[in-house]
Amino acid sequence: MKKVAVIMGSASDLKVAGQAAEVLKAYGVPHILRVCSAHRTPEAVRDFARGAREEGYGAIIAVAGMAAHLAGAIAANTTLPVIGVPVASGGLGGLDALLSTVQMPSGIPVATVAVNGAKNAAILCVQMLAVEDSGLAHKLEENRAQMARDAVAADREIAREMGEEA
């Protein structure tokens, strides 16, 4: 199975990045967590991205706040799918990170999830890997079915509490 790299711009992004790692772990997807800054360690970012395919990675999640150039710096150096996770930090609540991550030039795409949306980034990676992995596809289908069961149960519980029938 291909691996997923979860790259953080700084250690302060760990709380958000860790959510992606938890999801990947739950699906049994091998992954790593690393700190590589697009600004403070640009050579390390470049080198990791250029070698990721050969190292067995199938996708890269880039978690960064503020200027948030990490996802773009990675995408510029690999043809693997890159998913950017903007982090709410600084005075703009993540809007700066969102815009920095989502505004990529044609030809260098970065899939971008919501601010602090690391769980969805991980699920998106699992979906990508599931294109060629029927076991992962089955786990995704099971998870969706469980979410539906949970929603129906919540509806029934609320209706019962309100004295109504669902």
Protein Blocks (a to p, Z undefined) as FASTA:
>chain_A
ZZdddddfbfklmmmmmmmmmmmmmnopacddddddfklmmmlmmmmmmmmmmnopabdc
dddehjlmmmmmmmmmccbdcddddddehjloommmmmmmmmccehiacddddehilmmm
mmmmmmmmmmmmmklmmmmmmmmmmmmmmmmmmmmmmmmmnopaZZ
